Amino acid sequence: MSYRFSALLLAVALIAAACGAGGAAADPAESTTVESTSSTVVSSVEPTTTAAVVVSPPTSRGLPEPVRVDPLPASMRSVTVVSGNPAYRGVLGQIDPDRIVVAPVALPPAPAAEGIAPLTGLPLSDPSVADRPAILAKIDNTPKGRPQAGISQADMVYEEQIEGGFTRLAVVFHTNAPAVIGPVRSGRSTDIALLGSLNDPIFVWSGANRVHGALLRRQKIVDLGAATRSEYTRAKDRPGTYNLMTDAATMQAIAAKSGSGGAPPPHFEYRSDTIGLPPTARPAKSFTVEFPSVTARWDWDAAAGGWLRTQDGTAHLDADGVQVMAANVIVAEVKQVSTGAVDIIGSTVYEEQFLGSGRAWVFTDGQVVEATWTKPSIDSVATWTTPDGIPVALTPGVTWIELAPGPPGK
């Protein structure tokens, strides 16, 4: 078990399953803990009852079994891609960006209407913003790196596990261009799948080890990393290594001047007057994603219309003192494999493979929907669907995606 995912739910159906058909309705004080294992999801209801229900594996609950096509040959897992030591043993850096590895379950989201931001579904004050490239910035998420600058102005945020069980943020800016973002940190091969769906984005990063750096530079990106650019500064009020900052507007201006980069496609479906949540949606009050060295808790704030983030027991504040909030939070269970590299203290450098298909939990509008994520290729946009293949429609606004390691990869 690589992480524990728990949720404080108001779901009547779960209590009824645990207590029998005549069970009482759930009380808001009761909680549900969902633990990820290789074959089952184990649910327990506390503290008002000791009853427990063991739910069958996802496929027997109606979640579709992914249809694998064009599998990678086993030999690719140990090929040395770049000269040097150690050899790269991941997958994302060794596969063509357009190669289909799993059958699509649903069509990607339709192009955004004119004047609508493709990554948030919100109206744009300046419609021309939709045509500029997105920025994907690697930002620290350790205690020394917090508070982060600019993250509350992001369109999307991915949280990925790195060495030692800590996490790093891959922050996507498109609608806004904060004057200060950071602290900027290094890339990982995990980022390959995130960059691919953004259509030639600007990549803001401090560098990487020799092998991973070469793999990332091979991707279709506008490389404005600190290794080759001078548009970075060191913040005097932050500790070394955690003080590299830059300006999103400057990065956008560089890309515009060179004519490089492409506009990102829409990444999500959104609710409207005619499209609502599926009937499987259950009310949710809060939930927690536990990485080995980081605990992220999200609490629904109905008045604010979003999920407020707490990290390791304290409110997650940005550099302006604003608590991080998202309209939607998606927990995606992904395969995690060793890349063959270790950091300076000997910790394994993992790759989280957001490619193929897996389980997901979509939290939106104070509800949770169990879903399946499907990302057929590195370059494709992921879809989030119900058991019958219908996309789960989100609330327009900022979306966080928690890449939670599932069963260990082989």
N, C-alpha and C positions, 0 to 999 in steps of 0.2 A: 504494500500500500504506500503510494508516494505522497498523498495528500488526503486531508479530510475535508469534506464539504458539508457544512451543516446549515440548516435553515430553520428559522422560527416562523412557523406557518399557522394560518387560521383555517386550514383545510378540513372540512367536515368529512370528506370521503376517507381520509387516512385514519381518522379516529374510528370511523365506522368499520373499517377493515380490521382494525386491531381488536375492537370490542365486540364485533358481531353486528348483525343487521340492525339490532336494537340499540346500538351504542349511542351515547350522548354526543351532541355537537361539540366541536373543539372549543376550548377556552383560549383567549388570546395569550394567556401566560404559558400555555403548553408549547413544547418545542419538538422539532423533528430533526434527527441527526441522520445524515446520509453519508455512508462511508463507501468510498470507491475501492472495489477489489477487482480481481481478474474476471469474476463471473457473476457477482451478485451486487445488489444494492441493499444494504441492511438499514432498516428504519426502526427507530424506537421513539416512544412518546413519553415525555417527562414534563413536570414532576408529578402530575396529578394521577398518573396511572403507571404501573410497571409493565403493562402489556406491551408486547413487541410483535412486529410483523416482519417476516422475511419475504421480500418481494423477489420473484423469479428474475432471471437474467433479462436484460432489455429486450432481446428478440422475442421472448415469450410474452412480453407486455405490449407488443405491437410495434416496437421500433424496428424499422427495416434492417435486415442484415445487408451491409454494403456489398454491392456486386463488384468484385475486383476484376479489372481487365488490364492487359498489357503489364504484367508484374515485372518488377525489377529483378534481374538475375542476381543470384546470391553472391556471385563474384564481385559485383559492384560495391559491396560493403567493405572491401578491404583494398580497394585500388588506391594507389598513391596518385592524387590528382596534381599536386604541386610538389616539385622537388624539395626535399628537406625532411626533417624528422620532427614529430611522428607523422605517419601517414594519416590522411583524413579518412575516417570510417563512417561518416554520416551519409545521408541520401540526398538532401536538398541541393548540395553543391555538385552533384554528379548526374543530374537529370536535366534534360532539355526543358526549358520553361513552359513550352506548350504541350508537353507530353501528357496524355490522359492516363491517369493511374487508377481512376475509379469512375464508374458510370454516373453521370449526373442524375440527380433526383428531381430537380426542379430547374426551370429557367432562371438565369440571373435577373436581378432587378431591372426594370425597364429604365431607359434614359430619363433623367430628371427633367421635369417641365422647366421652361424658361423662367429664370429668376429664382429657382429653387436650388439650394446647396446640395450637391450630390452625396455628400457624406453625412449630412445631418437631417435632410428633408425640410429644413427651415428656409423661409424667404431670405433672399439676399438683398441688401440695400444697394449693392452695386452688382448688377447681373454679369458684368465682365469677369468677376472673380471666379465664376464657374469654369472659365477656360484656362486658368493658370494651373501649373503643377502643384501637387501636394508636397509637403515637407514631411519626411519621416525622420524624427530626431531621437537618438538614443540618449535617455536621461537617467541618471542615477536614482536609485530608490532605497539606499541604505541610510542609516541615521546621520552619517556625515554629509550626505548629499542633500538632505532635506533642510529647509523647505525648498521645493523645486520652483523655478521661475517659469511662468507662462503656461503651466499645464492646465489651468482652469479655462484657457482659451482654445483648447484643442477641439478638434472635431471627433477624433477617435483616439483611444489609448489601448495598446496591448500591454499586458503584464506577463512577462516571461521569466521562468526560473533560470538562474545562472549558478555559478559555482558556490559551494557552501550552503545551498538551499536558499540563498537570497534571491531577490527579484530585481529586474531592470525594466524600465518602461520604454516602449517604442511608441512615441507620441506623434500623432498625425495632425499637422496644422494645414488648413486649407482656407476656411472662411476668414480666419483671423491671422495676423502676422505680428505676434508680440515683439516688443522692442528688446526684450531680454528673454532667452530661453536657456535652460541648463539646470544643473551642471551636465555638460555633454560628456558621454562616456563611450566605451568601445562597442563595436558590433560583434555579433555572433552569427553562426551559420543559420540559426533559427530565423534570422531576419530575412533570409532569401524569400521565403514564402509570403512574408508580410509586404515586402517591397514589390513583389511580382504583381499583385492585384491592383496596384496604384497607377500603373501605366506610365513608366519612366518618371518616378518621383525624384525630388531633391533628397539626397541622403546626407544628413548631418550627424557626424560621428567623430570620435577622437582617434580611430584607428582600430587595429585588431592584431592578433598574432600573424605571423608571416603567411601561414596557410589559409586561415580564415579571411584575412585581408584580401588575398589574391582571389579567393572565391567570390567575395562580395563585389569586388571591382569588375568582375566579369558580368555582373547582372546589368539589366537595362535600367540604369539610374543616371541621375545627374550628380556626380560625386563632388560634393562640396565639403568633404571631410577636413579635419584640422591638419591632417598629414600633408596636404597640398595647398591649403588656403591660409590667408593671413587675416581673415575676417572673424577672428576669435579673440577674446580678451580673458584675462585672469582676474576674477573677483577678489579684491583684497580682504573682504570680510568672510571668506570661506577657506577651509583648509586645502592644502595642496592636493592634487589629484581630483578633488571635488569642487574645483573652482573655474572650470573651463566653460565660458558662456559665449553666446552669439546672438545675432539679431535676425529674426525670421524675415523681416522686410528686406534686409540686405540680401539674404539668400534668394528671395523671390526676384529681386532686381537683377541679380547676376544671371539667373536663368532666363529672365525676359530679354536681357541685352544680347545673350548668345543665341536666343531662339530655341533653347533646349527644354526638354521636359514635356509631358503630356497631361492633359486634364484627367483627373481620376474618374472612373465610372461610379455610379451609385453602388453602395455595398449592402443596402438593406431595403426591405419593403416597409412601408409605414401605414399606420391605421388612418382611416378616413371615415366619412359619413357612411360609406358602404362596406368598408372592410374593418372588422373588429378582431378581438382575440378569439382563438379557438375555444370550443366548449371544454377542453381539457385544462384550461387555465385555472389555477387555484390562488386564492389570496395569500400573500406573503408579507410578513412584517420586517424580517431581517434575515440575513444569511451570512455565513463565514466561509472563506476559502483559506485553508491552512497549508502553506508551503512549509518545508522543513524549518526555515529560519524566519519566516514572515507570516503573520496572520492578518488577513484583510477582512474586515467586517463592513457590511453595507446595510444601512437602515433606511426604510422607506419613510420619507417625509411628505405626507399628503399635501400639506400647505405649500411646500416648495415645488411639489410635482417631480421629485427625483429621489435618487438613492444617495445618501450621505456616507462618505467613506471614513472609516477608522482604521488605523494601521498600528498593530502591536499595542492596542489598548488606549491609544490617544487619537484625537481627531486629526485627520490627514489634512494639514493646512498648506496652501501654496505660499509663495514668497510675499504675497500681499495680505496674508492672514485670512484668506478665504478658504473655507472647508471644501474639499473636492466633492463634487456632486455630478452624477450622471443620470440622464433620463432613462438609460437602459444599461444593464450589466448582463453580459453573457459569459457563462462558465463553459468552456470547451475542453473536454477531456482529450488530450493528445498523447501520442506515443513519444517517449523520451529515450534517446539512445546516446551512447558515448560517441564522441567524435574522434576519439583516439588521442586527444590532447589533454594536458593538465595545466593548471595555473601554477604560479610561482611557489605555492605552498603544497602542491601535489593534489589539489582537488580536481576531480574529473570535470571536464568541460563537456556539457551535454548539448544535444540538439533536440529541440522540441519540434516535432514534425506536424505542422499544421498543413497537412496535405493528405488527401484521401477522404476518410469519413470517420465519425465518432459520435459519442454522446454529448449532449449539451443541455444546459438549463438556461432559459431565457427569462430574465427578470425585467418586467416593464409594467408601468402603471399600477404598482402595488400587487402585481400578480407574478406567478411563476409558471412557465410552460416547459415541460420536458420535451426535448427535440433531438434531432439529428443534424449535425453539421456535415456538409459535403463540399470539398474543394477539389475538383477533378484534376487541376493542374496548378503549377506554381503561378502561372499568369492569370488564372481564373479567380473570380470573386466567390467567396464561400456563400452557400445558401444555408438557411436555418429552417428546417421543416418539421411538421407534425408527422405522426406515423403514416398518414395517408398521403404524404408528399406535398402538403400545402404550406407555403412559406408563413412563418410567424411574423406578423406585422408589428413593428416597433413604434414607440412614441418618437415623434420628431425631436431631435436634440442630440446631445453628446452620448456616445456609446463606448463603454469600456468592455474589453474582451479579456477575460482571465484564461490564459493558456495553462490549464492545470494538468500536470503529468498524470497519465493513467497507468495501467499495468506496464511494467518494464518492457522495453523493446528488445528484440533479439538481434 
